[in-house]
Amino acid sequence: MPRIRNTLWAVCAGIAALAWFAPPPALAGKADVVEVVAQQAGDGTWRFDVTVAHADEGWDHYADLWEVVAPDGTVLGQRVLAHPHVDEQPFTRSLSGVEIPAGTGSVEVRARDSVHGLGGRSVLVDLD
């Protein structure tokens, strides 16, 4: 009987150690685009001011990119977000010089985070 207790104790201790040292689950969820301001420049390119909300947790889980996408799925521009914004939520970043093909009436702006990828709330922007 003592041998069974020792084995059971060792198994329980192993499970407890795994739970204690395991990385915490990702709580931040997906990155959401909450606002977009688009403005056409004199040279015909576009500037996008995009506000993203994401509960950045640090370098292991943060909103790391947003992009402008044509209706056919072509990525027209990307803004790489080079660091977490833990204490700045939501945050706005800009991208200028985005070339939109003639006849494109709208684009989608979507964000990505370093754990979940794309998939949070996106915004459809009417360019007309």
Contacts in CASP RR format, 6 or more apart in sequence:
PFRMAT RR
TARGET T0000
AUTHOR 0000-0000-0000
METHOD contacts of the structure
MODEL  1
MPRIRNTLWAVCAGIAALAWFAPPPALAGKADVVEVVAQQAGDGTWRFDV
TVAHADEGWDHYADLWEVVAPDGTVLGQRVLAHPHVDEQPFTRSLSGVEI
PAGTGSVEVRARDSVHGLGGRSVLVDLD
23 60 0 8 1.000
26 57 0 8 1.000
26 61 0 8 1.000
26 115 0 8 1.000
26 116 0 8 1.000
27 55 0 8 1.000
27 57 0 8 1.000
28 54 0 8 1.000
28 55 0 8 1.000
28 56 0 8 1.000
28 57 0 8 1.000
28 61 0 8 1.000
28 62 0 8 1.000
28 113 0 8 1.000
28 115 0 8 1.000
29 54 0 8 1.000
29 55 0 8 1.000
29 113 0 8 1.000
29 115 0 8 1.000
29 116 0 8 1.000
30 54 0 8 1.000
30 111 0 8 1.000
30 113 0 8 1.000
30 116 0 8 1.000
30 117 0 8 1.000
30 118 0 8 1.000
30 119 0 8 1.000
30 120 0 8 1.000
30 121 0 8 1.000
31 52 0 8 1.000
31 53 0 8 1.000
31 54 0 8 1.000
31 63 0 8 1.000
31 66 0 8 1.000
31 111 0 8 1.000
31 112 0 8 1.000
31 113 0 8 1.000
31 116 0 8 1.000
31 117 0 8 1.000
31 119 0 8 1.000
31 120 0 8 1.000
32 52 0 8 1.000
32 53 0 8 1.000
32 54 0 8 1.000
32 111 0 8 1.000
32 120 0 8 1.000
32 121 0 8 1.000
33 50 0 8 1.000
33 51 0 8 1.000
33 52 0 8 1.000
33 66 0 8 1.000
33 109 0 8 1.000
33 110 0 8 1.000
33 111 0 8 1.000
33 120 0 8 1.000
33 121 0 8 1.000
33 122 0 8 1.000
33 123 0 8 1.000
34 51 0 8 1.000
34 52 0 8 1.000
34 53 0 8 1.000
34 90 0 8 1.000
34 121 0 8 1.000
34 123 0 8 1.000
35 50 0 8 1.000
35 51 0 8 1.000
35 90 0 8 1.000
35 92 0 8 1.000
35 123 0 8 1.000
36 48 0 8 1.000
36 49 0 8 1.000
36 50 0 8 1.000
36 51 0 8 1.000
36 109 0 8 1.000
36 123 0 8 1.000
36 125 0 8 1.000
37 48 0 8 1.000
37 49 0 8 1.000
38 46 0 8 1.000
38 47 0 8 1.000
38 48 0 8 1.000
38 49 0 8 1.000
38 107 0 8 1.000
38 125 0 8 1.000
38 127 0 8 1.000
39 46 0 8 1.000
39 47 0 8 1.000
39 49 0 8 1.000
40 46 0 8 1.000
40 47 0 8 1.000
40 127 0 8 1.000
41 47 0 8 1.000
41 96 0 8 1.000
41 97 0 8 1.000
44 99 0 8 1.000
45 96 0 8 1.000
45 97 0 8 1.000
45 98 0 8 1.000
45 99 0 8 1.000
45 100 0 8 1.000
46 68 0 8 1.000
46 96 0 8 1.000
46 97 0 8 1.000
46 98 0 8 1.000
46 99 0 8 1.000
46 100 0 8 1.000
46 127 0 8 1.000
47 94 0 8 1.000
47 95 0 8 1.000
47 96 0 8 1.000
47 97 0 8 1.000
47 98 0 8 1.000
48 68 0 8 1.000
48 79 0 8 1.000
48 94 0 8 1.000
48 95 0 8 1.000
48 98 0 8 1.000
48 109 0 8 1.000
48 125 0 8 1.000
49 92 0 8 1.000
49 93 0 8 1.000
49 94 0 8 1.000
50 66 0 8 1.000
50 79 0 8 1.000
50 92 0 8 1.000
50 93 0 8 1.000
50 94 0 8 1.000
50 95 0 8 1.000
50 109 0 8 1.000
50 111 0 8 1.000
51 90 0 8 1.000
51 91 0 8 1.000
51 92 0 8 1.000
52 63 0 8 1.000
52 66 0 8 1.000
52 81 0 8 1.000
52 90 0 8 1.000
52 91 0 8 1.000
52 92 0 8 1.000
52 93 0 8 1.000
52 111 0 8 1.000
53 89 0 8 1.000
53 90 0 8 1.000
54 62 0 8 1.000
54 63 0 8 1.000
54 85 0 8 1.000
54 89 0 8 1.000
54 90 0 8 1.000
54 111 0 8 1.000
54 113 0 8 1.000
55 89 0 8 1.000
56 62 0 8 1.000
56 63 0 8 1.000
56 84 0 8 1.000
56 85 0 8 1.000
56 86 0 8 1.000
56 89 0 8 1.000
57 84 0 8 1.000
57 86 0 8 1.000
58 84 0 8 1.000
58 86 0 8 1.000
59 83 0 8 1.000
59 84 0 8 1.000
60 114 0 8 1.000
60 115 0 8 1.000
61 113 0 8 1.000
61 114 0 8 1.000
61 115 0 8 1.000
62 81 0 8 1.000
62 83 0 8 1.000
62 84 0 8 1.000
62 85 0 8 1.000
62 86 0 8 1.000
62 113 0 8 1.000
62 114 0 8 1.000
63 81 0 8 1.000
63 85 0 8 1.000
63 111 0 8 1.000
63 112 0 8 1.000
63 113 0 8 1.000
63 114 0 8 1.000
64 80 0 8 1.000
64 81 0 8 1.000
64 112 0 8 1.000
64 113 0 8 1.000
64 114 0 8 1.000
65 78 0 8 1.000
65 79 0 8 1.000
65 80 0 8 1.000
65 81 0 8 1.000
65 111 0 8 1.000
65 112 0 8 1.000
66 78 0 8 1.000
66 79 0 8 1.000
66 81 0 8 1.000
66 93 0 8 1.000
66 109 0 8 1.000
66 110 0 8 1.000
66 111 0 8 1.000
66 112 0 8 1.000
67 75 0 8 1.000
67 76 0 8 1.000
67 77 0 8 1.000
67 78 0 8 1.000
67 79 0 8 1.000
67 109 0 8 1.000
67 110 0 8 1.000
67 111 0 8 1.000
67 112 0 8 1.000
68 75 0 8 1.000
68 76 0 8 1.000
68 77 0 8 1.000
68 78 0 8 1.000
68 95 0 8 1.000
68 98 0 8 1.000
68 107 0 8 1.000
68 108 0 8 1.000
68 109 0 8 1.000
69 75 0 8 1.000
69 76 0 8 1.000
69 107 0 8 1.000
69 108 0 8 1.000
69 109 0 8 1.000
69 110 0 8 1.000
70 76 0 8 1.000
70 100 0 8 1.000
70 101 0 8 1.000
70 104 0 8 1.000
70 107 0 8 1.000
71 104 0 8 1.000
71 105 0 8 1.000
71 106 0 8 1.000
71 107 0 8 1.000
71 108 0 8 1.000
76 98 0 8 1.000
76 99 0 8 1.000
76 100 0 8 1.000
76 101 0 8 1.000
76 107 0 8 1.000
77 95 0 8 1.000
77 98 0 8 1.000
78 95 0 8 1.000
79 93 0 8 1.000
79 94 0 8 1.000
79 95 0 8 1.000
81 93 0 8 1.000
85 91 0 8 1.000
100 107 0 8 1.000
100 127 0 8 1.000
104 127 0 8 1.000
105 126 0 8 1.000
105 127 0 8 1.000
105 128 0 8 1.000
106 124 0 8 1.000
106 125 0 8 1.000
106 126 0 8 1.000
106 127 0 8 1.000
106 128 0 8 1.000
107 124 0 8 1.000
107 125 0 8 1.000
107 127 0 8 1.000
108 122 0 8 1.000
108 123 0 8 1.000
108 124 0 8 1.000
108 125 0 8 1.000
109 122 0 8 1.000
109 123 0 8 1.000
109 125 0 8 1.000
110 118 0 8 1.000
110 119 0 8 1.000
110 120 0 8 1.000
110 122 0 8 1.000
110 123 0 8 1.000
111 118 0 8 1.000
111 120 0 8 1.000
111 122 0 8 1.000
112 118 0 8 1.000
112 119 0 8 1.000
END
